[in-house]
Amino acid sequence: MIIHFFEKIMNKGTPGMFLVFLLFSQCFFSQTISGIVTSEAGDKISFVNILIKENADDERINQFTQTKNGVYNLVLNKKYKKIYIVANAANFETSVQEVELDNKEKISLDFVLKNEKIKTIQEVIINQKKESFEIKEDTVVYDVSRYKDPSDKKVQDVLKKMPGITVNEKTGEIKYKGKSVETVKLEGDDLFGTNYTVGTKNINVDIVEKVEAIENYSENPLLKGIESSDKVALNLKIKKGKIDFSGNIDWASGFDSDVKQVSSINSTLLQVAKGYKSFLNLSYNNIGVNQSPYDYFSNNLSIDQQKNSDYSAAKIINDNSFSSFLEDTRANRNNAFFSSYNLIFRAFKKNSTRINLSYLKDKLMQDIYNESHIIDDNLNLSDTYNTIKKPELFRIEIDSKTNTTKKSLLEYKLSASNESNQQYSSVLQNGDRNFETNLLTKNTFLKQNLQFTYKLNDKSAFQFSTTYAWNDIPQNMFSFPYLNIDNDTSFNTQLSNFKKSVLDFQLTYLAKYKNIKYFFSFGNNNETNTFNSEVMGLNNSKKNNYSNLLNNKKASTYLSGQANFNISRLYIQPSFNLYYQRQSLNNINLENKTVVFEPKLYLKYKINDVAFINSIVDYRQKPFSEDKLFINPVFISNRNIISNVPSLSFQKTFNGRVSYVINDLYKQLNFNFGLYYTSDKGNYFSDITISPYITHYTYFYSPKVRSTYGADFMYDKYFSFLDSVLKLSSNLTFSNYENILNNSETRKINNVTQTYDFSWKTVFDFKINFENKFTYNINSTQVENQEKNTLRSFNNSFRIIARPFSKFSIIASFDYFRPNTKSQANYFFIDNTIKYIVNRNWELSFFMKNILNKKMITEVDINDYSVNTTNVNIIPRYFLMNITYNF
């Protein structure tokens, strides 16, 4: 199967794959020394220094490591014929052993250290630069000063530069070694919860001294050592002197090319005292910057919204997305106010309570012209939108933990939000029909969780948890003049309202037996989804064949389990879900009762301390979401209508992935090569009917299989002889699916997407550094028996960071975009920032954005039936003078 997979990749003539395998092949040969260090009594000794020397009498050290639980493992950074290995530790005599290596790949060497009688301390010269990080068991401690440069203002800016850490530019989501972090703590306390981007986007990086990346993170302290956790978290360590009271005020003002005032204000206040911590943030700007976790420009879900997706109702009428291939700060014409207050305190001795409050109010404006060429019918459609979007959001989160006894913990969590989003659009359709549309969406969300943990002993515990969630999303879309459904029917109002409620009870037993950690959970989940929709015409008359009244109930009784254990270097984690589900759908009088079994297996083979191979296979079965269960049509815009042929069938999904990974912090090397495959049996396919003014999507269930497979690659390495960091990454995905277009036969479609990224950054020890990032994208779609449609695009970003004096810096940025290589259209942007540090409290900055004053870009997108061209207005040239006061 793997050989067949590679044949498919190579037969596609995919560029860049040779480089992938060339680098992949370089990662396997290395010389490794490992062993155990014990005392004369046979006890393993931790924190023993293992030093590598080429000459026994030389004080210079070529490499070093430390033992962890008495065990060490060291990959040599070059080939040696003979070395001397020195083991020393406090209160023990130093031991030296000579080793002949030749071409041996693995050497095992143990030490038995004698108790020291007289301790002599001598100077040791280490032939290495001071490391930018320190490893302490499951925690890596990064020194922020070693990664920060003058362009970095907030914590998020410097996190991107730390090896092993990645930050999603759109959502702010942080990953460490490929895993999403659970939270970002402040001095050991979980101040921000799931909305940690409030902190990472707004905390001034100048007050942070260290960043700790914590593996095997357990949120519940009673489960430490019992729970098998593969979670990760970050912890920010504040500089001394900044603990009690610190913050900053940024005020910037200037003008754009149309002589309109632009401004940005951002202030933060951090308080850390005995018994409580708090962080306050107030910000306003109209220059496209989003200081909040919520994205109303591209409609990306926040981290909190992603984690609550199973408890959220569907939103059928989506507001316009202004997403652009440019960074949001170039096209996000906003007027945003955001405030958050985050507090953690002890209400009484055995209690810890966290409260997070946030408020957002924005006004986004965008002018968009979209033109679509329907390939099969040679039909051209166009829409011009002048849109104003006014979102307003209030959110509160409460997390209270109380140790009722030394062995028990009671937790209560509340998450609630109230959102209103008003969208006004002037629409010109096909150049001859004008509409004014008004969409009002309200979203009220409530989720409560109560969890009790009791620790039976050091090896077992049980938990009881109950969750109740409720979500209500009423929507009202009004259009003037009336929209014509057909020759005899017109309307001006579409009403829609999805509601969801979920009640879940769960009892979990967790235990540890020797090196095996396991748990079993038994519970019951009840979910109710309702949907009402109506179309109102002249004189508020209802169109019955455009009305929906849906009530969908799901009830599941489930048993799930997981075990984790090691066999030598192999880590094994089998798990399963077994549940009995009852479903009912009132609008077509359907019922379904099903027993579902979902197995999963995760394997990880540890090659050495820095490299491993892992694989995961799982089989899932799930019912379809409620937005596929209503029957009659719903207008989701002035042009698009959707309806369904509902089914209570399950989608059956098989996933498989295998990866080879290297995470070597000492060599500052990260490498990842993976192959993946997904097969979905049972899907909703689309029957699309396109006319000059209306496009109708009818979704229907089919048991046919849809598959996706591909490969991804990442290589990130610091080269000391160049004082540079090089990063290469690529992703290749093949997928196939089917649909129907304008009463055609079923069309079989193959799609191939390719992304290649190359970035290079210098870290010279002198006054100028450079950064460059190049991205190349290919998207190919082919309908069976038709010509392939391919779109290629690329962009390049180059930055010069100069620091001619210690308090003075200049950052110049040059961005080039080519949205379609077949077109001559291209876009070049120049930005500049000048920064002067007056003293420890005051800073002055001057920003020049979009110096060439580009005011519009044209983007191109393709799918299986159309080529779409979109013109988007962007923020014009502006200049800003910024004053920063730090305290």
N, C-alpha and C positions, 0 to 999 in steps of 0.2 A: 504493500500500500504506500509506504514512504517513497519507494523508488518511483512508483507511478506518479506520486505527487510532485517529485522533483522533475520528472520528465515533462509534466504539464507546465511547470514554471519555466523551464529552460526553453521549451518549444514556443513560449510566448515571446521570446526575444527580449525579455525584460532587462533593461539596463541596470547596472549597479549590483547585480547578484554575484558577479565574479568577485567583487570587492568584499562582499559579505563572507564568502567561503574562504577567501584568502586570509582575512583577519581571523575567522573562526579557527582555521587550521593552526594559527600561531599560538593559540591559547592552551594547547594540550601538553607540550613538553615542558617540564620543570623539575628541579631537584627539590625534594621535600625531606626535612628532618623532623622527626617527632619522637616523643618519649614521655616518660613519667619521672617525676622528681619526688623522692620520699625521704623521710628522716630515718635515722638508725632504728627507730621503733616501728618503722613501716608505715607511718602516717604520710599521706600526700600533702605536699607543701604548696600553697598558693603564693602568687606574686614573687616567684623566683625569677631573677633576671637571667635570661639566656643570651649570651653574647657570642657573636661569630667574629673570629680573627683569622687572618692569614699567617700571622707570626705570633708565636706564644709570648714573646717578650715585648711585642709592640703594644703600646697603650691605646692605639687607635682601634676603633670598633667598626666593622663593616656593616653589620646588621644586628638587630636585637629584637627580642620579644619577651613576654612574661608568661608564666604558667597560669592556667585557670583550673582550679580544683586539682592542682598537681600535674596537669597535662599541658604540654606545649606542642605546637606545630608551626613550623617555619618554612616558607617557600623561599628558596635562595634566589636572589635577583640576578645572578649570573652563574656560569659554570666554574667550579673550583676543582682542582685535583686533590688538594689537601687543605683542611681547615682545622682550627682549634676552637672547641666549644667550651665556653666558660659558664658555669652555673654559680651564682652567688645570691645570697639572701640574708636579711638581718638575722643575727644570732646563730648563723651557721658558717662553717668554714667553706671557702671557695674551692670548687672542684673544676679541674681542667681535663678534657679528653681530646686526643688527637684522632682525626678521622680521615682516612683515605677514601676519596669519592669516586674517582675515575668517571665512568659513565652511568653510575647508579642513579636511578630516578628516586628511590625511596630508601631512607636510612632510619632505622629505629635505634635510639640511644637513650638509656635510662641513667639517672643519677641517684646516688644515695649520699645525702649530705650529713656530715658530722656536726654535732653541736660545737659552737665556737667558744673557746676559752678566753682568748684575748683578741679583741677586735681592732684591726688597724684600718684606718680610712685613708685611701689614697685618691689622688685626683684621677678622674677618668675623662679622657678626651673622646668625644663621639664625633665621628666623621659624617655627620648628617645635620641638616637644618632642623631647627625646632619644628616639631609637627604642628599642623594647624588643628589637630584634634587629639583626643585622648580616649582610649577604650577602657571602660570599666564594666567588666562582665557583660550584661545585656544592654549597656548604654554607651553610646558614642557622644562625647562632649566636643562640640565645635567651638573654636575660638573665633568669635564674630569679627574681631579686628583683622584677622588674616584673610578674610573674604570680602570685606567691605571696600568700596571705592567711592569717590565723590558723587557718583550718580545715584547712590543708594540713599533713600530717605526713610523708608518704612521697613519693617521686619520682613515683609514678603519679598522685597527687592533682594535682600542678601540671602534668603533661604534658597532662591533659585540657583545660587552659585555653589552651594555646599554639595560635595559628592554624595550621591545616594538619595538626594532630595530633589523632587520635581514639583513644580507649581503650575496648575492649570491657569492659563492667562485669562480665560473667560469666566470660570466659576470661582477661582481662588482655592480649589481643592488641592491639598498637599498630599504627596505620596512619598513614602520612605522605603527604599528597596522594592518598589513596585506595589506596595500595600498602602491603601488609603489610611491616613492617620485618624484616630478616633477623636482626638482633641488636642489643643495646644494649651498647655498649662502655663501658669505664671507663678514662679517660685513655689512649684509643687502643688498649687491649687488649681482646680478646674474652673476657672473664672468665666469662660466663654461658652462652654458646652459645645454642641454641634455647630453653632455659628461662630467658630473660631476665626473666621475671616474678618470679623469686626476688629479683632486684635491685630492680626497679621497685616491688614491693610492700613491700620491707623497708628499703631504704636511706633514711636520714633526709634529707629534702629540705633541711634547714638546712646540710648540708655541701656541697651542690652549688651551684656558681656559674653555670655555663653548661650549656646543652644544645645539642649540634650535630646538626642533621639533614643527613645526607649523601646526596646523590643520585648515581646512576651508581656505586654502591658495588661494589667488586670484592674478594671475600674473598682471592683469590690474587694476591699482588703481582706475580708474573711475567706475569700476563695484563692488567695495567693498560695501556690504550691499544690492546690487541689485541681483548680481549673486549668485546662490546657488552652492557653491563649496564644494565638498568633497575631494579636492586635499590636499596633504600634501607636506611640504618642510622642509629642514634642513637649519640652519644658523650657521656658525662657528664664534665664538667670539675669537678674538686674545688677548693674554696676553698684559698687559700694558708694554710699552718699546719695543714691537715687531711690533708696528704699522708702523713706517716709513720705515724700511729697515731690512729685516731678511732673513735667508736662511740657507742652509747647503750644505756641500760637503762630500759625502761618496766615499772613494776609497778603493777597496779591491783587493787583488791579492794572488794567490796561485797556487797549482798544484793538478792534479788528479792522480789516481793510475797508469796511463800510462805516467806520468811525462810530461803531456801537461799543459800549463799554462791556468788557469781559472782566470777570472777577472770580476769585477763589479764596475761601476762608476755611481753615481747618484748625481746630483746637482740641487738645487732649489734656486730661488730668488723671494722673495715676497716683493712688494712695495705697500704701502698704503699711499696716500697723498691726500690733498684736491683736489677734482675734478677727481681723477683717482685711479685705483687699477690695479696691474698687477701681473702675476705669470708666471715665466719661469722655465721650466724643461728640463734638458738634461740627458740622461741616456744611458748606454751601459752595456750589460752583456752577458756571454755565459754559465750561470749556470741555465738556465731554467726559469728565472723570467720574467714575462710580466708586464711592467710598463705602458702599453698603454691600452686604452679601447678595442682594436681590438684583436681578438683571431684567429690566423691562425693555432694553434695547434689542437684544438678541433672543430674549425669552428663554435663556438657559436657566435650569432649575438650580436653586441654591443647594448647599449640602444638606441643610435641614429639610428642604422640600423633597430631595431625593430619598432621604431616610424615612420620610413619612408617606411615600408614594402609595404603599399598600392601604393606607387609611384615608386617601384623598379621593374625592369624587372626580368624575370626568368633567372637563370644560370643553364643550363641543364647538362653540363659536370662538375661535382664537383671534385675539387682537393682532394687528399687523406686526410682523417681525422686521426690524430694520437691519438685520445682520449683514455684515459686509466682510469681504476677504481682507479688508484693511483692519488694523487695530481699532477698537471701539472709539478711542479718544480722537480719531480723525473724523468720524461720521456721526457721533452721538451728540446731536444738537439738543442739549438738555438745559434744565433750570432746576437743579436738584438740591433739596435740603435733606440731610440725614443726621439723626441723633441716636445715640445709644448710651445706656447706663448699665453697667455690669457690676454686681456686688456679690461678694461671698463673705459670710460672717457666721459666728457661732451664737445662736439664739440662747443656748445654755451649754453646759459643759460637754455633754455627749452628742451634741447636735452640730451639723454643718448645713447651712442653707445658702443656696445660690439663687439670685434673681437677675434676669436679663430683660431689659426693656429696650425696644427700638421703635423708631418712628421715621417714616420716609414719605416725602412728598416731592413729586417731580412733574415736569412738563417737558415732554419730548416732541420735537417737531422734525418732520422729514417730508421731502418731496421726492417721489419715486415715479419713474416711467418704466413700465414693463411691457416688453413685446415678445410674443410667443409665436413661433412658426411650427405648425402641426405638420409633421413630416409626411404621414401617409395621405392626408387629404389636401396638402398644399394650401392650408388655411392659415391666415395671419390674424392674430388677436392682439389687442393693445389695451392697456389700462394706465391712466395717469392718476396718481394719488397725491393729494396734499393733506397730510395727516397730522393731527395733534393728539397726543396721548397723555392723559393726566392720571397717573397712578397715585394712590395714597394707601399706606399700610401702617398698622399698629400691631406690634407683636410683644407677647410676654411669655417668659419661660421661668418656671420655678422648679428647683430641685432641692429637696430637703432629705437629709440622711440623719438617722438617729440610732445610736448603739443602745438598744434597750437593755442588753446585757453585754458581757464581754464576748459572748458567743453568738449574738444575734444583731441583725441590722435591719431596720425598717426604712424603706425609701419611698418617697412620694414625688412624682414628676407631673408637672402640668405644662402643656404647651397650647397657647391660644393665639389666634391672629384674626384680625378683621381688615379686609382689603376691599378697596373700591377703585375701579379703573374705568375712566370715561374716555372714549375714543371718538373723535370727530374726523370725518374724511370727506373731502370733495373729490368726486370720481368722474373722470371722463373716459367712457368706454368706447373703444373702437373709433375714437375721434368724432362721434356723432351723438352720444347719449350722455347726459349729465345727471349725476346723482349727488345728494347730500346724505351721508349715513351717520348715524349716531349709535354707538354700541356702549352699553353700560353693563359692566360685570361686577358683581359683588361676590365675595368669597369669605365665608365665616368658618373657621376651623377650631376644633377643640379636641384635645387628646389628654387623657389622664391615665397614669400608670401607678399602681401600688404593688410593691415587691417586698417580701419578707424573706430574709436569709437566716438560716440557723446552722451553725457549724457543730456537727455532731462530735467530731474529734479532728485530729490533725490530718486525717485522710478521707473525710467524707463530710458532706453538707447537703441540705436540701433547700429548695427555694419554692415559694408560692408567689405567683404573679397574676395580676388581672389588669387588663387594659380596656378602656372604653374610648372610642373616637367617634366624632360626628363632623360632617362637612356638608355645607349647603352652598351651592353655586348657582344663583339665579342670574339669567342674562336676558337683556332686552335690546334687540337690534331694530332701529327705525330707519326707514329710507324714504326720501322725498325727491322727485315724485315717485309714484308707485312703480314697483317692479312687475313685469309681466311674466307670469308663470307659463302661460300659453296664450293662444289667441282670445280665449274667453275669460281668463282668470288673472287678476293682478292683486298685489298686496303691498302693505307698507310697514308691517311689524312682524318680526319673528321673536316669539317668546320661547325660552328654554330654561329648564331648571333640573339639574342633577342633584341628588342627595345621597349620602352614604352614611351608614352607621355600622360600627364594628364593636363586638363585645367578645373578649377572649379571656379564658381562664387556663392557667398552665401550672403544673406541678413538676419540678425537676429534682432529680437525685444525681449528685456529683460525687465521684469517689476516685481514689487512687489506690492501686494495688501493685506493689513493687514499682516497675517502670511503666505501668499502664495507667493512663488517666482516661476516664470515661464518664458519660452522663446519659441518662434517659429522661425524656420529657413526655408527659401525658397531658392532654388538654382538649379543650373544645372551643371552636371559633364560630361565631354567628355573624353574618354580614347581610345587610339589606341595602339594595340600591333601588332608588325610584327615579323616574324621569318623566317630566311633563313637558310637552311642547305644543305650541299653537301658532298658526299663521293667521294674522288679522288683515282683512281687506277693507274695501270701502264701507264706511259707516260702522266700523268695528265688527264686520261680519266675519265669522270663523269659517275656515276651509277644512272641513272634516277629514278629507283625505290627506291633509297635511298636519294632522294632530296625532300625538303619541301619548299614551298613558301606560307606563312601564313599571312593573314591580318584580324585581329579581331578588330571590332569597337564596343564600348559600349557608349551609351548616356543615361543619366538619368536626369529627372526633378523630384525634390523631395521636400517634405514638412516634417519637423520633429518638434517635440515639447516635452516639459517636464515641469512638475509642481512638486513643493515640498511644503509640508505643514505638520503640526503636529496636531494631535487630542489627547490631553492629553499627554500620554507617547508614543504614536504611531506616528512614522515618516513614511510618505507615499510619494513615488516618482514614479508616472506613467510617461511613455514616449512612443513615437511611431516614426516610420519612414514610410512614404508613398511615393512611387516613381513609376514613369512610365519609364521602361527601354526598349531601343531598342538595339538589338544585331545583328551583321552580321558576317559571317565567309565565306571568299571567296573561300577557298580551297575545300569546299563541297557545296557552294552556299546555305548556311543556313541563315535564318533570324528568329528573335524571338522578339515579342513585348509583354511585360508582365506588369501588374499592381501588385505591391508588397506592402503588409502591414506587418509591423513588430512591434508588441506590446511588452512592457516590463514593469514589475512592481517590485519595490523594497520596502520592508517593514522592519522597524526596531522598535522593541518594547523595550523601556528602562525599565529594571527591577529596577535599581537604578543607582547611579552615576558611578558605575564600571562594571555593567553587563547588557547585552542586548541579545535579540534574533533577528536575521535578516534572511530574506529570499529573494530570487530573482528568478523570472521566466521570460523567454523571448523566443520569437519565431523569428528566423532569416531565411531569404532566400537570397542566394547569388549564382551567376554564378561561374563556375569553373575557375581556373587560366589557363593562356595561355599555360602552359607546358602540359596540357591535351588535346590540340586542334589540334596538328599536327598529320599527318597520318603515313607517311613513317618512317622506322626505323632510329634511331640515335645511334651511338656508344658512350657510356658515359665512357667506359674504354676498355682495351684490351679484357675483358671478357663479359661485359654486354651491351645489346642492349635494347632500349625502343621504343615503338610505341603506338599509341592510336587509338581507334574508337571514334571520337569526338562527342560531343553532346552539345547543348546550353541549356540544362535543368538546373534547379536550384536545389541546395542542400537545403533542408528544415530541420532546426535544432531546436529542443526544448531543453532548458536548465532549470534545476531547482536545487536550493540549499537552505538548511536551516542550520543555525549555531547558537550555543550558545557560547557566548564570555564573558570572564571576563578580564578586563584590570585594575588591581588595583596596581598603582605605589607605594602607601604607604605600602602595604603589599608585594610589589615586586612579584606579582602573575599575570601570564598570562595564560589563559586557553581558548582553542578553541576546540569545537567538532562540526563537520559538516557532513551532508549527501548530496550527489549530484547525479544527474541523467542527462544524455545527450542522445538524440535520433536523429540520422541523417537519414532522408529519402531521398534517392538518393545519390549514391556514385559511384566513379570509383573503380571497383574491378580489380584484377590482374589475368591474365592468364599467368602462368609461364612455360616456356619450358627450361629444363635444359639438356645440353649435356656436354660431358667431357671438351669442350673448350669454349663454348658459352652458356650464359644464356639470354634468350629473355623474356622481360616483356611486355605484351600487356595489356594496361589499357582500360577497356570498362565501359560504364555507365549502371547502373542497378537501378531501383527505390526501391530496397529492403532496409529494415531498418537495421541500425547498431547502437547498443546501448552500453553505458558505464555507470556504476554506481559504487558507492563506499562510503567510509567514511574516514575522516581524523581527527586526534586528536593531540593536543599539550598541554603540561602542563609544565610551567616554573615557579619555585618558589624559593625564597631565604628563607632559614631556619636559623634564627638567633642563635638558640641554637647549631647548627652545624657550623655556619659561612660558609655556603656552598650554592651553587646554583645548583639545580637539574632541569634537563630538559628531558622530555619524549615526543616523537613524533612518530606518525605512520601514514601510508597511506595504504589503501586497495582499489584496483580497480579491477572490473570485466568488461570484454569487450567481445563482440562477433562480428565476421566478417566472410566473405566467400572469397574463391578464387578457382582457377583452377590450377592444377599442372600436367604437361605432359599429356594433353588431358584427364584428369580425369573428372568425374562428379563434380558438384559444391561441394566443401568441406566446411562444417560448423565447425568453430573453436571457442573455448572458451579460453580466457586467463585471468589469475589471477596474479596480481603483489602485493607484500606486502613489505613494508619497515618499520623497527622499529629502532628508534634511542634512545639511552640513554646517557646522558652526565652529568657529575658531576664535579664541580669546587669549590675548597675551597678559601675563602678570609680571611684566618687567619691574625691576627694582629701581627704575628711574622715572622720569617725569612725564612719560607719555606711554599710553597703551591703546590697543586696538581690539575691536570686536567685529566679527562678521558672521552673518547667518544667511544661508542660501536654502530656499525651499523650491522643489520642483514637483508638480502634481500632474498626474495623467488619469483621465476618466474616460473609459471606453464602454459603449453600450451597443449591443448587436441583437436585433430581432432576427429570429430564424428566417433564412432565405432573403435577408435584406443586407444592405451595406452597413458596415460598422461605422458608428458615429463616435469620434474621438475628440476630446478637448484636452489641450496641454496648456499649463500656465506655470509661471514661476515668479518669485520675488526675492529680492536681496536687500538686506539691511546691514549697513556699515556704520560703525561709531568710532570716533576718536576721543579718547579721554586724556586730556592734558592737564598737568598740574605744575606749571612753571614755578610757582612759589607754594610754600606749605599751606597758606591760607587762601589760595586763589586757584580755581579750576575752571576749565572750559570743556564742554561736551558738545561735539558736533555730530549730528546724525544725518545719514544719507540713505533714503529708502527708494527702491526701484520696484515697480510692479508691472507685470505683463500678464493680463488676465486671459489672453488667448494668443498663442504663438502664431496662429494663422492670420491674425489681425495686426495692423500697424499701431493700434492703440497701446500706449504705454504711459506710465505715470511716474514722475520723479519728485520726491519730497526732500526738503532740507529743513532741519530744525537745529536750534542752537541754544545752549544754556551756559550762562556765566554765573559763577558762584564765588562769593567772597565771605570768609569767616572773619567777622570783626573781632570777636572775642568769644569766650566760652558760652556766652548767653545770646549773642546777636549774630545773625547771618543775613546777607543780602544776595538776592538772585535776580537775574534778568533772563526771561524766557522769550524765545522767538520760535513760533510754531508755523509750519506750512509757509515758509519764507517765499516760495515761488507762487503762492496764492492760487493753488488748484482749487476749483470750486465744484467739480463734478467728476465722477468716475463712471465707467461703463463696465459692468460685470457680465460674464457669460456662464450659463449653466446648461447642462444637457440631461435628458432622461430618455426613456425608451420611445417616446412619441413626439418630443418637441425639443426645439432649441430656444432657450430663453435668454433674452438680453435685457439687462436692467440698468437704468441710469439712476445714480444716487447722488444727492447733494452732500457735500462734506463741509466741515467747519472751515471758514476762510482764514487767511493769514491773521495772526494776532500777536501782540507783544504784551508781556506782563512784567511788572516789577514786583518782586516778592520780598517781604520782610519776615524773618523768623525770629521769634524770641523763645529761648529754651530756659527752663527753670527747674 
